[in-house]
Amino acid sequence: MGSLANTTGITPAQLLSVETYTDAQSKTNPYFWIVTAKLRTRLDHRPWSPQFSDLFLTLKAKIVLGFKDKESLLYDPNELRILLARRIRTRVYLCGGPGDQNPPDRNPEFNRRYVEAGESIVFLDYRGTGGSVQVTNAAGDLDQDCMRFMRLLRPQDHAADGKTALADDNVDRLTGFLKLCRQDSIIRDLEAIRLALLPLGQRWHIFGQSYGGWLSLTYLSLCPKGLADSTITAGLAPITVSVDTTYRALFKVVIGRNDLYYTTYPEDVKRVKTITLHLLSQETPSDTGIELPRGGLLTAQRFLSLGRVLGNRARFAQVHNLIKAMSRDLETSSPLTLDSLANFERVDTWKFDERPVYALLHEAMYCRQGEVSNWSAERVSMEFPQYTWVARDEISGRNWREALIKNCARDAPKVYFSGEMVYPFHFRTYRALRPLVEVADRLAKHRWDEQTYSARQLRANQVPVYAVSYTSDMHVHPRLSEETATCVAGIEHEVLNVANGKLLEHGSVRSHTAEVMGKIDGLRAGYWSRRGQMDPTGNTW
């Protein structure tokens, strides 16, 4: 592809510091030499900014440089650049989300594979997550408004009571800040980091899992000249259809996953109805639900949001054991025990009390240029009789409580759990989301004019792309991923069901790393074979 200059107009980040990564290193990551790099870039990469023109964001990236030995210490930023230049390749791992931090030791098998091939691996905490939360002015002074926002967006780092009210001007400013936390801004952060760390003309390789695939498509659209290749697992975003169409397809998949669960545990049909009726009885004008150990509320609607867990069939048993324990509580003592309430919080994979950004930007990540989500999942739920309990009465024109009580009748069909859909009631039932309800509503009503994908650029794409989707993926619809693949020139894409006899699902890159990576290897080999060329990485793995 030739040499590369900076043609994006993005200012290189400033590399502030480098230090050896020590977080629980000896227990969770005894093998790899990891450093933490702090870099400063613009909070708003646009040439003009109505709210944040003179502010900068400090980003934290963890970089796996190799295997650990007694000499694995590094504190000099210039030495980091030298080490990266000497590595055969630099790869960036783009994790799921939005709103997740990106730890470097989550998948040792993944790291080992690339380190053995002579690569370094960059794990960036996306803006507003993990360690990428410090906002300063040009003089380096902390912006106090933005730091207050971070206390809301990273509640696990602060003593928050979940009741903090935001003044109107702060609601407006926090909403503006979150508008800068979508895919387009994150990719400009990454490109600024690449320009700061790698020698001029050196591209890096990206690997996107789930939401990381959304980011990969944005990178391919906005800054393709920074990429050597792109690998995507369970993350070919539905860029050809509207947010409503996406949820419409996903609701159907979730219904099927409910049916599979109840086929596996038919006795839970009755138990779920009993638990749901009990929770409804705890919601009165004077009592809004059962308080959970961490401060949130267990309501019928939050209980039925548990279905996100069903995206991993290996966790069916966890849901079943929770339901069985809650049912046993109600049979013997009426109140749910503290153990059952704590277990509910453990099984609940939303973790909104740790990552509010996930709830705030989940629907926004589906919005194409010019779209408004307007609480899409809630609106689309009204098309399905299984989900009469979701929408607010003023939206649906019916009483959701009465509808749910009817669904819990002995002779009524089973009650269906929802999947990976965010609803307004979550901002009442999760402690960390309560102060953010007005911000969430403004984001839901915002028209996203920023470009995250370029159909023209993707059709003209010259960057090798290797992508796998899964037939059994409850979170990213495989048919919509196939439609996306038709829009990306030069992509090698395969929809998988099993590999080496193992069922593949959304998170299989972690649970079945060898099987997924073996499929990726085949796609890479096919890409270069069809072009009559050798793989320039020289990898045979």
C-alpha positions in Angstrom: 0.0 0.0 0.0 3.0 2.3 0.0 4.1 4.7 2.7 1.7 6.7 4.7 1.6 10.3 5.8 -1.0 11.8 8.2 -3.8 12.8 5.8 -6.6 12.7 8.3 -6.1 16.1 9.9 -5.8 14.4 13.3 -3.2 15.8 15.7 -0.9 13.1 17.1 -1.5 12.4 20.8 1.1 13.5 23.3 2.8 10.6 25.1 2.8 11.7 28.7 4.2 8.7 30.6 5.0 5.0 30.5 5.2 2.6 33.5 5.2 -1.1 34.1 1.7 -2.5 34.5 1.3 -4.1 38.0 -2.5 -4.5 38.6 -2.7 -8.0 40.2 0.0 -9.0 37.8 1.4 -11.9 39.8 -2.0 -13.5 40.2 -3.8 -13.0 36.9 -1.0 -12.3 34.4 2.3 -14.0 35.3 3.6 -14.4 31.7 3.4 -11.1 29.8 5.4 -7.9 29.9 2.8 -5.2 30.0 3.2 -1.4 30.3 0.7 1.4 30.8 0.9 4.4 28.5 -0.8 7.7 29.2 -1.5 9.9 26.2 -3.2 13.2 25.8 -5.4 14.1 22.9 -8.2 16.6 22.1 -11.5 16.0 23.8 -13.3 17.1 20.6 -11.3 16.2 17.4 -13.4 18.5 15.3 -11.9 21.8 14.2 -14.7 23.6 16.0 -16.3 22.7 19.3 -19.3 24.5 20.7 -18.7 23.2 24.3 -15.2 21.7 24.6 -12.9 23.7 22.4 -9.9 24.0 24.8 -10.1 20.7 26.6 -8.0 17.6 26.4 -8.5 14.0 27.4 -5.9 11.7 29.0 -6.2 8.2 27.5 -4.8 5.1 29.2 -3.6 2.2 27.0 -2.1 -1.0 28.3 0.5 -2.5 25.8 1.6 -6.1 25.8 5.3 -6.0 24.7 6.3 -9.6 25.0 6.9 -12.3 27.6 8.0 -11.2 31.1 11.5 -11.6 32.3 13.7 -10.0 34.9 14.5 -7.1 32.6 10.8 -6.2 32.0 10.8 -2.7 33.2 10.1 0.4 31.2 9.6 4.1 32.2 10.9 6.0 29.2 8.4 7.1 26.5 11.0 7.2 23.8 12.1 3.7 24.7 8.5 2.5 24.2 8.5 3.9 20.7 11.8 2.2 19.9 10.4 -1.2 21.2 7.2 -0.9 19.2 9.2 -0.1 16.1 11.3 -3.2 16.6 8.3 -5.5 17.0 7.2 -7.3 13.8 3.7 -5.9 14.1 1.5 -3.8 16.5 -2.0 -5.1 17.0 -4.9 -3.2 18.7 -7.6 -5.2 20.5 -10.9 -3.4 20.4 -13.2 -4.9 23.1 -17.0 -5.0 23.4 -19.1 -2.3 24.8 -19.9 0.6 24.6 -18.7 1.5 28.1 -16.4 -1.3 28.9 -12.8 -0.9 30.1 -10.3 -3.0 28.2 -8.0 -5.1 30.5 -4.9 -6.6 28.9 -5.0 -9.9 30.7 -8.6 -11.1 30.0 -7.6 -13.7 27.4 -4.0 -15.0 28.0 -4.4 -17.5 25.1 -5.1 -14.6 22.7 -2.1 -12.7 24.0 0.2 -15.7 23.8 -0.7 -16.3 20.2 0.3 -12.9 19.0 3.3 -12.4 21.3 4.8 -15.6 20.0 4.4 -14.3 16.5 6.5 -11.2 17.5 3.7 -8.7 17.9 2.8 -6.2 20.5 -0.8 -5.7 21.5 -2.5 -2.4 22.5 -5.5 -2.4 24.8 -7.0 1.1 24.9 -9.6 2.1 27.6 -12.1 4.0 25.4 -12.9 7.6 26.4 -15.0 7.7 29.5 -14.1 4.2 30.6 -11.4 2.6 32.7 -8.4 4.9 33.1 -9.4 7.2 30.2 -11.4 9.7 32.3 -9.2 12.7 33.0 -10.1 16.0 31.3 -7.9 19.0 31.5 -7.4 22.4 30.0 -4.4 23.5 27.9 -2.5 24.3 31.1 -3.1 20.8 32.5 -5.6 21.8 35.1 -8.5 19.5 35.7 -11.9 20.5 34.3 -14.1 20.3 37.4 -17.4 19.9 35.5 -16.0 16.9 33.5 -14.5 15.3 36.6 -18.0 15.5 38.2 -19.3 13.8 35.2 -16.7 11.0 35.5 -17.9 10.4 39.1 -21.3 9.6 37.6 -19.9 7.6 34.7 -17.4 5.6 36.8 -19.5 5.2 40.1 -17.4 2.2 41.2 -14.5 4.6 41.7 -16.4 7.0 43.9 -18.7 7.1 46.8 -22.0 8.0 45.0 -25.4 7.7 46.6 -27.3 7.2 43.3 -29.5 10.2 44.0 -27.3 13.1 42.8 -29.4 15.5 40.7 -27.8 17.4 37.8 -28.6 21.0 37.2 -29.9 21.8 33.7 -26.7 23.3 32.4 -24.8 20.2 33.6 -27.3 17.9 32.0 -26.7 19.8 28.7 -22.9 19.6 29.1 -22.8 15.9 30.1 -25.0 15.1 27.2 -22.6 17.0 25.0 -19.7 15.1 26.4 -21.4 11.7 25.8 -22.0 12.7 22.2 -18.2 12.7 21.9 -18.0 9.1 23.1 -19.3 7.3 20.1 -17.4 5.3 17.5 -16.2 8.3 15.4 -14.4 9.9 18.4 -12.9 6.7 19.7 -11.4 6.0 16.2 -9.9 9.5 16.1 -8.4 8.8 19.5 -6.8 5.6 18.2 -5.5 7.3 15.1 -4.0 10.0 17.3 -2.3 7.3 19.4 -1.0 5.5 16.3 0.6 8.7 15.1 2.2 9.2 18.5 3.5 5.7 19.0 4.5 4.2 15.6 7.1 5.4 13.1 5.8 7.5 10.3 4.3 5.2 7.6 3.8 2.2 9.9 0.2 0.9 10.0 -1.2 -1.3 12.7 -3.6 -4.3 12.8 -6.9 -4.2 14.6 -8.9 -7.0 16.1 -12.5 -6.1 17.0 -14.8 -8.3 19.2 -18.5 -7.4 19.4 -18.7 -3.6 19.7 -15.0 -3.7 18.7 -16.4 -4.7 15.2 -18.5 -1.5 15.1 -15.3 0.4 15.8 -13.4 -1.5 13.1 -16.0 -0.6 10.5 -15.7 3.0 11.6 -11.9 2.9 11.4 -12.2 1.4 7.9 -14.5 4.2 6.9 -12.8 7.2 8.4 -9.1 6.4 8.7 -8.3 3.3 6.5 -4.8 4.4 5.7 -3.8 3.7 9.3 -4.6 0.0 9.0 -2.7 -3.0 7.7 -5.6 -5.3 8.2 -8.8 -5.8 10.3 -10.1 -8.9 12.1 -13.7 -8.9 13.4 -15.4 -11.5 15.5 -19.1 -11.3 16.3 -19.1 -7.6 15.4 -20.2 -6.9 11.8 -22.5 -4.1 12.8 -25.9 -3.9 11.1 -25.0 -0.8 9.0 -27.5 -1.4 6.2 -30.7 -1.1 8.3 -32.3 1.2 10.8 -32.0 0.9 14.5 -35.7 -0.2 14.6 -35.1 -2.9 12.0 -32.2 -4.2 14.0 -34.2 -4.5 17.2 -37.0 -6.1 15.3 -34.7 -8.9 14.2 -33.1 -9.3 17.6 -36.4 -9.6 19.5 -37.2 -12.6 17.3 -33.9 -14.2 18.2 -34.4 -13.6 21.9 -37.9 -15.2 21.7 -36.3 -18.3 20.2 -33.6 -18.3 23.0 -36.4 -18.1 25.6 -38.1 -21.1 24.0 -34.9 -23.0 24.1 -34.3 -22.1 27.8 -37.8 -23.2 28.8 -37.5 -26.4 26.8 -34.3 -27.1 28.8 -36.0 -26.2 32.2 -39.8 -26.5 31.7 -40.4 -26.3 35.4 -39.2 -22.7 35.3 -42.3 -21.6 33.4 -44.4 -21.7 36.6 -41.5 -20.5 38.8 -40.9 -17.4 36.7 -44.6 -16.5 36.8 -44.7 -16.9 40.6 -41.6 -14.7 41.0 -42.9 -12.1 38.7 -46.3 -11.8 40.5 -44.4 -11.5 43.8 -42.3 -8.7 42.5 -45.3 -6.9 41.1 -46.9 -7.1 44.6 -43.9 -5.3 46.0 -44.4 -2.3 43.6 -47.0 -0.1 45.1 -47.5 3.7 45.2 -45.6 3.7 48.5 -43.0 1.0 47.6 -41.1 1.0 44.3 -39.6 -2.5 44.6 -37.2 -4.6 46.7 -33.9 -3.0 47.5 -30.9 -4.9 46.4 -27.7 -5.2 48.4 -25.9 -2.7 46.1 -28.7 -0.2 46.3 -30.7 -0.8 43.1 -34.3 -2.0 42.9 -35.5 -5.5 42.0 -38.8 -5.1 40.2 -40.7 -7.3 37.8 -39.3 -5.5 34.8 -35.7 -5.6 36.0 -36.1 -9.3 36.8 -37.4 -10.0 33.2 -34.4 -8.1 31.8 -32.2 -10.9 33.0 -32.5 -12.5 29.6 -29.2 -10.9 28.4 -27.6 -13.9 30.1 -29.3 -16.3 27.7 -26.9 -15.2 25.0 -24.5 -17.7 26.5 -26.0 -21.2 26.7 -23.4 -22.3 29.1 -25.0 -19.9 31.6 -28.5 -21.3 31.3 -27.8 -23.3 34.5 -26.9 -20.1 36.4 -30.3 -18.6 35.5 -32.1 -21.8 36.4 -30.4 -22.1 39.8 -31.2 -18.5 40.6 -34.9 -19.0 39.6 -35.0 -22.2 41.6 -33.6 -20.5 44.7 -35.9 -17.5 44.5 -38.9 -19.8 44.0 -37.8 -21.8 47.1 -37.6 -18.6 49.1 -41.2 -17.7 48.2 -42.4 -21.2 49.1 -40.8 -21.2 52.5 -40.6 -17.7 53.9 -42.3 -15.3 51.4 -39.5 -12.6 51.4 -36.6 -13.2 49.0 -33.5 -13.9 51.1 -30.4 -11.7 51.0 -28.5 -14.5 49.5 -31.0 -14.7 46.6 -30.9 -10.9 46.1 -27.1 -10.9 46.0 -27.1 -13.9 43.6 -29.4 -12.0 41.3 -26.9 -9.2 41.1 -24.1 -11.6 40.3 -26.1 -13.3 37.6 -27.2 -10.0 36.1 -24.7 -9.3 33.3 -25.8 -5.8 32.6 -23.5 -4.3 35.3 -24.9 -0.9 34.8 -23.8 0.1 38.2 -20.2 -0.3 37.0 -20.7 1.0 33.4 -23.5 3.5 33.0 -22.0 4.5 29.6 -23.2 1.1 28.3 -26.8 2.0 29.1 -26.5 5.6 27.8 -25.0 4.8 24.4 -26.3 1.4 23.7 -29.0 2.5 21.2 -26.8 5.3 19.9 -24.2 2.8 18.6 -26.8 1.4 16.2 -27.8 4.9 14.8 -26.6 5.7 11.4 -26.0 9.3 10.2 -29.2 11.3 10.5 -31.0 8.7 12.7 -32.7 9.2 16.1 -33.1 6.2 18.4 -36.1 7.6 20.4 -36.0 4.5 22.8 -36.2 2.2 19.8 -36.2 -1.1 21.8 -39.1 0.1 23.9 -41.1 1.1 20.8 -40.3 -2.1 18.8 -41.3 -4.2 21.8 -44.9 -3.2 21.3 -44.9 -5.2 18.1 -44.5 -8.5 20.1 -47.2 -9.9 22.4 -44.4 -11.6 24.4 -43.2 -8.1 25.6 -46.3 -6.3 26.7 -44.6 -5.6 30.0 -41.8 -3.4 28.5 -43.3 -0.1 27.2 -44.5 2.7 29.4 -48.3 3.1 29.5 -48.1 6.6 27.9 -46.2 5.1 25.0 -48.2 1.9 24.4 -51.6 3.1 25.4 -52.1 0.1 27.6 -51.4 -0.9 31.2 -48.2 -2.9 31.3 -48.8 -4.2 34.8 -52.3 -5.6 34.0 -50.9 -7.2 30.8 -48.1 -8.8 32.8 -50.5 -10.1 35.4 -52.5 -11.8 32.6 -49.4 -13.3 31.2 -48.7 -14.8 34.6 -52.0 -16.7 34.8 -51.8 -20.4 35.2 -53.2 -21.2 31.8 -51.3 -18.3 30.0 -48.2 -18.9 27.8 -44.8 -18.5 29.4 -43.4 -15.1 30.4 -40.5 -14.1 28.2 -37.3 -12.5 29.3 -35.9 -9.6 27.3 -32.4 -9.7 25.7 -29.8 -7.0 25.1 -32.2 -4.1 25.0 -32.0 -1.0 27.2 -35.3 0.6 28.4 -36.3 3.7 30.3 -37.2 1.7 33.5 -33.5 0.7 33.8 -32.8 4.3 34.8 -35.1 3.8 37.8 -34.0 0.4 38.9 -30.2 0.7 38.7 -28.7 2.9 41.4 -26.0 4.4 39.2 -28.4 5.3 36.4 -30.9 7.3 38.5 -29.1 10.6 38.2 -28.7 10.1 34.4 -32.4 9.7 33.4 -32.6 13.2 31.8 -29.3 12.7 30.0 -30.5 9.4 28.7 -33.7 10.9 27.4 -31.8 13.7 25.6 -29.5 11.2 24.0 -32.5 9.1 22.9 -34.0 12.2 21.2 -30.7 13.3 19.6 -30.3 13.2 15.8 -26.8 11.8 15.1 -25.4 13.8 12.3 -21.8 12.6 12.8 -20.7 10.0 10.3 -19.6 6.7 11.7 -19.7 4.7 8.5 -18.9 5.6 4.9 -20.7 3.4 2.4 -18.5 4.8 -0.4 -15.3 4.2 1.5 -16.3 0.6 2.5 -17.2 -0.2 -1.1 -13.8 1.0 -2.2 -12.0 -0.7 0.8 -8.5 -1.9 0.1 -7.7 -3.1 3.7 -7.8 -6.9 4.2 -10.8 -7.8 6.5 -11.3 -11.2 8.0 -14.6 -11.6 9.8 -16.6 -14.3 11.5 -20.2 -14.3 12.7 -22.1 -17.0 14.5 -25.4 -18.6 13.7 -26.3 -18.8 17.4 -25.4 -15.2 18.2 -28.2 -13.6 20.2 -26.6 -10.1 20.3 -25.5 -9.5 16.7 -27.9 -10.9 14.1 -26.0 -13.1 11.6 -28.3 -12.3 8.7 -27.7 -8.5 9.2 -24.0 -9.2 9.4 -24.1 -11.0 6.1 -25.8 -7.9 4.6 -23.0 -5.7 6.0 -20.4 -8.0 4.5 -21.8 -7.4 1.0 -21.0 -3.7 1.5 -17.3 -4.1 2.4 -14.9 -4.7 -0.5 -12.2 -7.3 0.0 -13.8 -8.9 3.1 -13.5 -12.6 3.9 -16.6 -13.4 6.0 -18.0 -16.7 7.3 -21.0 -17.4 9.5 -20.1 -20.3 11.9 -22.1 -22.7 14.0 -19.6 -25.2 15.4 -15.8 -25.7 15.2 -14.2 -28.9 16.3 -17.5 -30.0 17.7 -17.9 -26.9 19.9 -20.9 -24.6 19.6 -19.8 -21.0 18.8 -21.6 -18.0 20.3 -21.1 -14.3 20.8 -18.2 -14.6 23.3 -16.5 -17.6 21.8 -13.2 -15.7 21.0 -12.7 -16.0 24.8 -14.3 -19.3 25.6 -13.1 -21.1 22.4 -10.1 -19.0 21.3 -8.2 -21.8 19.4 -11.3 -22.7 17.4 -12.2 -19.1 16.5 -8.7 -18.2 15.6 -8.3 -21.3 13.5 -11.2 -20.1 11.4 -9.7 -16.6 11.1 -6.5 -18.2 9.9 -8.4 -20.0 7.1 -10.1 -16.7 6.0 -6.7 -15.0 5.9 -5.2 -17.8 3.8 -8.2 -17.7 1.5 -7.9 -13.9 1.1 -4.3 -14.0 -0.1 -4.6 -17.2 -2.1 -7.5 -15.8 -4.2 -5.2 -12.9 -5.0 -2.3 -15.1 -5.9 -0.2 -13.4 -3.3 1.7 -14.4 -0.2 0.4 -13.2 3.2 2.6 -10.1 3.9 2.6 -10.9 7.6 4.4 -14.1 6.8 2.2 -15.9 9.4 1.6 -19.6 9.2 0.6 -19.8 12.9 
